[in-house]
Amino acid sequence: MRQGLSKGLYVRGKKCQKSLWLHKFQPERKDKVSEQQQAVFGPGTAVGELACDLFPGGVMVPYEGLRVQEQIAMTQQAMQDGQETIYEASFEYDGIFVKVDILHKHEGVWDIYEVKGSTSVKSVHKDDVAVQLYVLCGAGVKIGKVYLAHLNNKYVRNGAIAIDQLFSIADLSDLAKEKQDEVSSSVAELRKMLASDMPEVKIGPQCSKPYACDFHGHCWQQVPENSVFKLNGRGIDAFDYYHRGMQRLDDLPLNKLNRSQRMQVECYLAKDEHIDSKKITKYLEELWYPLVHLDFETFMAPVPLFDKSRPYQQMPFQYSIHIQLERDGPIEHREYLAVPGIDPRPELIAGLLREIPEEACVLTYNMTFEKGRLKELARDFPAESEALNGIVQRVRDLIIPFRKRFAYRWQQEGSSSIKKVLPAFVPELSYQGMPIANGGMAMAAYHLMCAEGDAERLSEIRKNLLAYCKLDTEAMVLLLEKLNDMAVART
């Protein structure tokens, strides 16, 4: 049906009507999903499967291989047969089709359980459960409670997954009931929109919040390369400027910008740089030798894979280290990449403690991340906590002179990310064109590596991961050399 809806389409339309219209009538305009992105989706499917164990022994209404009406008929039959728990229970009312993750009979009425892989209740979930209540009540089902089951990020795995501890259950019954009039009016509004031409919806925060729209590339294709959205920092509404015609950095009123933003725009317009050699020199004086450049790569899994881990915990599976024992001395490279399917942390910890000299200055890029991982390793492996916390105390941050704009070049586009800083200061070296070019891709590659059965393909993934992580610390070595050059050359 042209105006047929589902709970997913309803939620999409509430977020952005244009996105719903495009999904219905021009789906070919969606952004392509990469192999790496697909790999991230895999672990998420385990959440829904595990949630069924909250109420074991139910009947599943499959989606694949059955038409909508067959799914609805199978659900009705299960209810008539006295089943107390139905997974993916299917209903239709007012032209809206929904599948309820878990429908459980309790004291003569049915409770709705929506399962999410998040660790909290989000705004979008409220629309999700509200439309389910609307359809099931309309279809004549007597509903007791409406719940959202989400992951408990305080849960620590110890042996087999404890389902009752893995999930937290939030009662959204009152909220879902309060939103019933809103659902009715929103459905009518969406149907009216779908019966007409594509709606005019300006780009805005909805393009990326609470999640990225899959039509982003289509809707943003007219945004210029040097757009106002490249302006870094807080205090301005980039969408407001854009829709008022100030779409490029060239258009912005400099007197409305803060010092950092003004520097970004002025350097961009003049294709210039800003170097404060005195502050760079002072920063460098706080470093010492032996000096170790350290970088981690991590993965996250909604359902913890190993003991002593939590949902979505950042689990380090790889490191790269460049070690320089003395100033102007030779630099050696060391690395570690876990074997798929095992807890990488014990071997990774052993490698860190073996490779990093005692009392060494440990240089990272954006130290909050590496320090966070080291503290978690110390927490989860108390036998090594003293040594790991000792490393934490010696961590210093290479991002500081770039974040504080002691050294800034227009090519950075206002960013202090190493992905922008490196090509700005070391143009012969870049992440561009690498098979793995950022942390998100590295995380996806880990999941691909764990699922890969072909030895040749596995070897290729490992080679790409090692090359990417090595470049991170190699980049730090070269950027530190550049800072030393700037400090010496301009004092």
MARDRENKOL-650166 format. One record per residue (C-alpha): residue in one letter; x, y, z. Coordinates in steps of 0.25 Angstrom, whole numbers, padded with zeros to 4 digits, always signed. Layout:
<rs>
AXYZ;...
</rs>
This chain:
<rs>
M+0000+0000+0000;R+0005+0014-0004;Q+0001+0019+0010;G+0003+0006+0018;L+0012+0008+0030;S+0019-0001+0040;K+0025+0003+0054;G+0039+0005+0047;L+0033+0014+0037;Y+0025+0022+0047;V+0037+0025+0055;R+0045+0029+0043;G+0034+0038+0039;K+0033+0044+0053;K+0048+0047+0051;C+0047+0053+0037;Q+0036+0052+0028;K+0045+0054+0016;S+0053+0042+0020;L+0040+0034+0020;W+0035+0039+0007;L+0049+0035+0001;H+0049+0022+0007;K+0036+0018+0001;F+0037+0024-0013;Q+0052+0026-0016;P+0060+0016-0007;E+0071+0015-0017;R+0076+0029-0012;K+0080+0023+0001;D+0095+0023+0005;K+0102+0011+0002;V+0105+0002+0014;S+0120-0003+0014;E+0124-0017+0018;Q+0130-0011+0031;Q+0117-0005+0035;Q+0110-0018+0032;A+0120-0025+0042;V+0115-0016+0053;F+0101-0020+0051;G+0104-0034+0054;P+0107-0034+0069;G+0094-0026+0071;T+0085-0037+0066;A+0089-0045+0078;V+0082-0036+0087;G+0068-0039+0082;E+0071-0054+0082;L+0076-0054+0096;A+0064-0045+0101;C+0055-0057+0097;D+0061-0064+0109;L+0054-0054+0118;F+0042-0063+0115;P+0047-0076+0110;G+0038-0086+0103;G+0030-0077+0094;V+0027-0078+0079;M+0034-0070+0069;V+0026-0063+0057;P+0037-0062+0046;Y+0038-0051+0037;E+0045-0058+0025;G+0037-0067+0016;L+0023-0062+0021;R+0014-0051+0016;V+0009-0041+0025;Q-0005-0047+0026;E+0002-0061+0029;Q+0010-0055+0041;I-0003-0049+0046;A-0011-0062+0045;M+0001-0070+0052;T+0000-0060+0063;Q-0015-0061+0065;Q-0013-0076+0065;A-0003-0076+0075;M-0012-0068+0084;Q-0023-0077+0082;D-0015-0089+0085;G-0012-0083+0099;Q+0003-0079+0096;E+0007-0070+0108;T+0019-0064+0100;I+0020-0060+0086;Y+0033-0055+0079;E+0031-0045+0068;A+0016-0045+0070;S+0010-0039+0058;F-0002-0030+0057;E-0009-0020+0047;Y-0019-0009+0050;D-0022+0004+0042;G-0012+0000+0031;I-0001-0001+0041;F+0007-0014+0043;V+0015-0016+0055;K+0024-0028+0061;V+0025-0028+0076;D+0038-0033+0080;I+0032-0041+0092;L+0017-0042+0095;H+0015-0049+0109;K+0002-0052+0115;H+0001-0049+0130;E-0011-0050+0139;G-0020-0051+0127;V-0015-0039+0119;W-0003-0037+0110;D+0009-0029+0113;I+0018-0023+0102;Y+0033-0024+0103;E+0041-0016+0093;V+0055-0020+0092;K+0066-0010+0090;G+0082-0011+0089;S+0084+0002+0096;T+0087+0004+0110;S+0076+0014+0113;V+0062+0018+0109;K+0063+0028+0098;S+0053+0038+0092;V+0051+0030+0079;H+0048+0017+0087;K+0035+0025+0093;D+0029+0026+0079;D+0033+0012+0076;V+0025+0006+0088;A+0014+0016+0086;V+0010+0012+0072;Q+0011-0003+0077;L+0001+0000+0088;Y-0008+0007+0077;V-0008-0004+0068;L-0010-0015+0078;C-0022-0008+0085;G-0028-0005+0072;A-0027-0020+0068;G-0035-0024+0081;V-0023-0029+0089;K-0024-0026+0104;I-0011-0020+0108;G-0006-0019+0123;K+0007-0013+0122;V+0017-0007+0112;Y+0032-0010+0115;L+0045-0006+0109;A+0056-0016+0111;H+0070-0010+0109;L+0084-0014+0113;N+0089-0012+0127;N+0103-0006+0125;K+0106-0009+0140;Y+0106-0024+0137;V+0119-0031+0138;R+0120-0045+0131;N+0124-0056+0140;G+0123-0069+0132;A+0110-0072+0125;I+0101-0059+0122;A+0092-0056+0133;I+0080-0052+0125;D+0072-0045+0137;Q+0084-0037+0140;L+0088-0034+0125;F+0075-0026+0123;S+0068-0015+0130;I+0053-0014+0129;A+0047+0000+0128;D+0032+0002+0130;L+0027+0011+0119;S+0012+0008+0121;D+0007+0022+0125;L+0016+0029+0115;A+0011+0020+0103;K-0004+0022+0108;E-0002+0037+0108;K+0004+0037+0094;Q-0009+0030+0088;D-0015+0043+0083;E-0002+0047+0077;V+0000+0034+0070;S-0014+0036+0063;S-0011+0050+0059;S+0003+0047+0054;V-0002+0035+0046;A-0012+0044+0039;E-0002+0054+0036;L+0008+0044+0031;R-0002+0038+0022;K-0006+0052+0016;M+0009+0054+0013;L+0011+0041+0006;A-0001+0044-0003;S+0006+0056-0008;D+0019+0060-0014;M+0032+0059-0007;P+0032+0069+0005;E+0041+0080+0006;V+0049+0078+0019;K+0062+0086+0022;I+0074+0079+0026;G+0076+0080+0042;P+0079+0073+0054;Q+0070+0061+0050;C+0080+0057+0040;S+0089+0051+0050;K+0081+0051+0063;P+0078+0042+0070;Y+0084+0034+0059;A+0090+0037+0045;C+0079+0037+0034;D+0082+0027+0022;F+0078+0038+0012;H+0089+0048+0017;G+0097+0048+0005;H+0085+0051-0004;C+0080+0062+0005;W+0094+0068+0007;Q+0099+0068-0007;Q+0097+0083-0009;V+0105+0086+0004;P+0118+0093-0001;E+0132+0087+0003;N+0136+0099+0011;S+0122+0100+0018;V+0119+0106+0031;F+0118+0092+0037;K+0133+0091+0036;L+0134+0102+0047;N+0138+0095+0060;G+0134+0099+0074;R+0122+0103+0081;G+0114+0116+0082;I+0108+0116+0068;D+0096+0110+0061;A+0102+0105+0048;F+0088+0101+0042;D+0083+0115+0045;Y+0095+0122+0038;Y+0093+0112+0026;H+0078+0114+0025;R+0080+0129+0025;G+0089+0129+0013;M+0103+0129+0020;Q+0106+0115+0015;R+0122+0116+0014;L+0133+0120+0023;D+0135+0132+0015;D+0121+0137+0018;L+0122+0137+0033;P+0123+0149+0042;L+0136+0149+0049;N+0131+0157+0060;K+0121+0147+0064;L+0132+0136+0066;N+0140+0132+0077;R+0156+0133+0077;S+0158+0119+0072;Q+0147+0119+0062;R+0152+0133+0056;M+0166+0127+0055;Q+0160+0115+0047;V+0153+0125+0037;E+0164+0135+0036;C+0175+0124+0033;Y+0165+0117+0023;L+0163+0130+0016;A+0178+0134+0015;K+0182+0119+0014;D+0191+0122+0026;E+0196+0116+0039;H+0198+0120+0053;I+0210+0116+0061;D+0213+0120+0075;S+0227+0115+0077;K+0228+0119+0092;K+0216+0111+0096;I+0221+0099+0087;T+0234+0100+0094;K+0228+0100+0108;Y+0219+0088+0104;L+0231+0080+0100;E+0239+0083+0113;E+0228+0075+0120;L+0232+0062+0112;W+0244+0053+0116;Y+0251+0041+0111;P+0250+0029+0110;L+0238+0033+0102;V+0227+0023+0097;H+0217+0027+0087;L+0204+0018+0090;D+0191+0015+0082;F+0180+0005+0085;E+0170+0000+0075;T+0157-0005+0082;F+0144-0012+0079;M+0130-0012+0086;A+0120-0023+0087;P+0106-0021+0092;V+0106-0034+0099;P+0120-0036+0106;L+0128-0047+0100;F+0138-0050+0111;D+0138-0050+0126;K+0141-0037+0134;S+0134-0029+0123;R+0122-0021+0121;P+0112-0017+0110;Y+0118-0007+0100;Q+0131-0007+0108;Q+0143-0002+0100;M+0152-0014+0099;P+0166-0012+0094;F+0170-0023+0084;Q+0182-0016+0078;Y+0193-0007+0081;S+0204+0000+0074;I+0217+0006+0081;H+0228+0014+0076;I+0239+0015+0086;Q+0251+0025+0087;L+0260+0022+0099;E+0267+0036+0098;R+0266+0049+0091;D+0271+0048+0076;G+0273+0033+0078;P+0267+0022+0069;I+0252+0019+0070;E+0247+0004+0070;H+0233-0001+0067;R+0226-0011+0075;E+0211-0016+0072;Y+0201-0026+0077;L+0188-0031+0070;A+0179-0041+0077;V+0176-0055+0071;P+0161-0055+0068;G+0151-0061+0078;I+0160-0060+0091;D+0160-0049+0102;P+0171-0040+0097;R+0174-0033+0110;P+0183-0043+0117;E+0193-0044+0105;L+0191-0029+0103;I+0194-0025+0117;A+0206-0034+0117;G+0211-0028+0104;L+0210-0014+0110;L+0217-0017+0123;R+0228-0023+0115;E+0230-0013+0104;I+0228+0000+0112;P+0240+0004+0120;E+0238+0008+0135;E+0238+0023+0137;A+0236+0025+0122;C+0228+0037+0117;V+0216+0031+0110;L+0211+0040+0099;T+0197+0038+0094;Y+0188+0046+0084;N+0176+0050+0092;M+0180+0043+0105;T+0166+0042+0111;F+0163+0030+0102;E+0176+0022+0105;K+0176+0026+0120;G+0162+0021+0121;R+0165+0008+0115;L+0177+0006+0124;K+0169+0009+0136;E+0159-0001+0132;L+0170-0012+0130;A+0175-0008+0144;R+0161-0010+0150;D+0158-0023+0143;F+0171-0029+0145;P+0175-0025+0159;A+0188-0033+0159;E+0194-0024+0149;S+0187-0011+0154;E+0199-0005+0161;A+0207-0006+0148;L+0196-0001+0139;N+0192+0011+0148;G+0207+0014+0148;I+0206+0016+0133;V+0194+0024+0135;Q+0201+0034+0143;R+0212+0036+0133;V+0202+0038+0121;R+0204+0051+0113;D+0196+0057+0102;L+0201+0060+0088;I+0188+0067+0084;I+0190+0079+0094;P+0198+0088+0085;F+0188+0085+0073;R+0175+0086+0081;K+0180+0099+0088;R+0185+0104+0074;F+0199+0106+0078;A+0201+0100+0064;Y+0190+0101+0054;R+0189+0101+0039;W+0177+0104+0030;Q+0176+0090+0024;Q+0172+0085+0038;E+0158+0091+0036;G+0157+0094+0050;S+0160+0080+0055;S+0170+0075+0064;S+0168+0061+0060;I+0180+0053+0056;K+0174+0050+0043;K+0173+0065+0040;V+0186+0069+0047;L+0195+0059+0040;P+0193+0063+0026;A+0193+0078+0030;F+0207+0077+0036;V+0213+0064+0029;P+0206+0065+0015;E+0214+0053+0010;L+0207+0044+0020;S+0192+0042+0021;Y+0181+0032+0024;Q+0174+0035+0011;G+0172+0022+0003;M+0176+0013+0014;P+0167+0000+0014;I+0165+0004+0029;A+0165+0019+0031;N+0159+0021+0045;G+0156+0015+0058;G+0141+0012+0054;M+0147+0004+0042;A+0157-0003+0051;M+0146-0007+0061;A+0137-0013+0049;A+0150-0020+0044;Y+0151-0027+0057;H+0137-0032+0056;L+0140-0036+0042;M+0152-0043+0046;C+0145-0051+0057;A+0134-0056+0047;E+0144-0059+0035;G+0146-0073+0032;D+0155-0071+0020;A+0170-0071+0023;E+0174-0062+0012;R+0164-0052+0015;L+0167-0053+0030;S+0182-0050+0027;E+0178-0038+0019;I+0169-0032+0030;R+0180-0034+0040;K+0190-0027+0031;N+0181-0015+0029;L+0179-0014+0044;L+0194-0014+0047;A+0197-0004+0036;Y+0186+0006+0041;C+0190+0005+0056;K+0205+0006+0053;L+0202+0019+0045;D+0195+0025+0057;T+0208+0024+0065;E+0217+0027+0053;A+0209+0040+0051;M+0211+0044+0066;V+0226+0042+0064;L+0226+0051+0052;L+0217+0061+0058;L+0226+0062+0070;E+0238+0064+0061;K+0230+0076+0054;L+0227+0082+0068;N+0242+0081+0071;D+0246+0088+0058;M+0236+0099+0060;A+0241+0101+0075;V+0255+0102+0070;A+0253+0110+0057;R+0245+0121+0063;T+0251+0124+0077;
</rs>
